[in-house]
Amino acid sequence: MSAGIVTTGAGPGFVSRAAGHGRVTFVRVLNAEWIKLRSLRSTFWVLVAAVFLVIALGLLVCVGTVDRWPNTSAAEKARLSPPNASLTGLYLAQQAIGVLGVLVVSGEYATGSIRATMAAVPHRLPVLWAKSVVFGAVTFVLMLGTCLVAFLSGQAVLAKEHIDVSLSDPGVPRVVVGVAVYLAVTGILAIGIGAIVRNAAGGIAIVFGLLLVLPEVVRALPSDWQDRITKYLPSEAGQALTRWHPEEGALSPGAGITVFVLYAAATLAVAAVLLRRRDA
Amino acid sequence: MIKADALTKRYGPKTAVEGLTFTVRPGIVTGFLGPNGAGKSTTMRMILGLDHPTSGTVTVNGRRYADHPAPLHEVGALLEAKAVHTGRSAYNHLLSMAATTGIRARRVREVIEMVGLDEVARKRVGGFSLGMGQRLGLATALLGDPATLVLDEPVNGLDPEGVLWIRTLLKSLAAEGRTVFLSSHLMSEMALTAEHLIVVGRGRLIADTSVADFIHNAAPNQVRVRTPDADRLRALLFGPEVRVTGRERDVLEVTGVSSDDIGRLASAHGITLFELVPQQASLEEAFMESTRDAVEYRVAEGAPGPARTAAAARHRDGEVA
């Protein structure tokens, strides 16, 4: 078969020589998606902004906490989670990552480059998986580094009132790594939504609706409904992994992130079916 | 080699392509002609597996496009100018395309040079002119050194120098034994570039023939005669196929008789001729004629029958324009 490609590939009288005889593999599609991700200036700047905002917001919250500490009630003091205070930037980062995830797909539809992409990889699904892997991995690595910096600088501020924790304290590594995991899964979820909607405005609206608006809507429901529904919402379930003190009635960190991953997986599955079925 | 067999595509109630069967052979440039909305682009998208046929099949070198393990080596496509992310440079666009199939960066630089984009390859595509976008599209098509090229309106937006360049390039690619399939609205350009034609109208096949035959069949050749005895000569020209028109007083436009026969006839009757000029119909006239038929049959059934000659087509153009 491998010998056949060269000859069946060419029409009678023509054999391709100039471009080699490689075939499409998943690793190559990964490489292609990596080139695409890093060759857009907008992606680069949004990620830089996300890194900066996460560190800055963490610092700001820690400075505020230290400043108010002498006047803080005992009950509030007991509720403080030092690692989460330094990682408050999670809420800004999830928006930046959510928008970028949608744009990674919708940008291809808006510019028409999706046709070039699909012509190069006509099985299509490797493109969706590769986009998810590349964007998820980039988000995870970048945000893990960012979270470490935010955590360490935040704790340095909190040390003034001796309320800081260290990375070796129980549950703290889970929080720091958990934020990066949560953001990476958010990015993959956003890619799935982008691939379903194929349109930036619609995709971004859905991501925000899911992560920000839905929890507010549920908060307006009768309280016994709330208790049953809230913990299964995507953002609530996913953020269970990131909370140092588990919230009352919330899922355990492991169960929470599993539910969140299932949301992302289900979204990608729908996107995959549609990608195969629809015209590009 | 591209083979379409009863290819049909419907979008909801609208039929874009209906029962299209044709073969595009290697070694020559084949033109794909049809008015706007005739289904050319849809057909090309189906060749590349971008749109799924409602029924029928289309294969490239014996296999469905998606079944090729390295489609970029099989088919190079230029589907629309700038099917490229506007925020990316030409070089990075080509590099990412090449990466999917393991094509080296050296080949990327080679095709950039081939299409003359060296100076702007590192600039963002968003700032490219239409002509530069077409050159980039062509570079994308050539990237995998494919045996088959599918090009939708490749000369659109190119300057005269670019048009000449692409014509020469396409002919030389075909001469290497490749299959070259291109659509164009520029009829005169098609007449110079293509040897074979596939003509569609309203999604149906109208003609699958050589350029010469297409012109001859759709628009019979005409002879222009200028003579002071126009009325006498007109009276002598009759026959089942013969048609004489003339807009100027001394000029006859004759179809169905060769210029040789007209010359002999005039000589035998002592008629003086000032001009006796055989005129070949242009591809444009032939195209208008044959696609107008297809359109008219489908739009207005029971309307007056379609005119058959290029002269009539020209006449109507004058009225319409």
Interface residues (C-beta under 8 A of the other chain):
Chain A: I5 T8 G9 A10 G11 P12 G13 F14 V15 S16 R17 A18 A19 G20 H21 G22 R23 V24 T25 R28 V29 N31 A32 E33 I35 K36 S39 L40 R41 S42 G107 E108 T111 G112 S113 R115 A116 M118 A119 A120 V121 P122 H123 R277 D279 A280
Chain B: M1 P26 G27 R45 L48 G49 L50 D51 H52 N61 G62 R63 Y65 A66 H68 P69 A70 P71 L72 H73 E74 V75 A77 L79 E80 K82 A83 V84 H85 T86 G87 R88 S89 N92 H93 L95 S96 M97 A99 T100 T101 G102 I103 R104 R107 E110 R124 T140 L143 G144 D145 P146 A147 T148 E176 G177 R178 T179
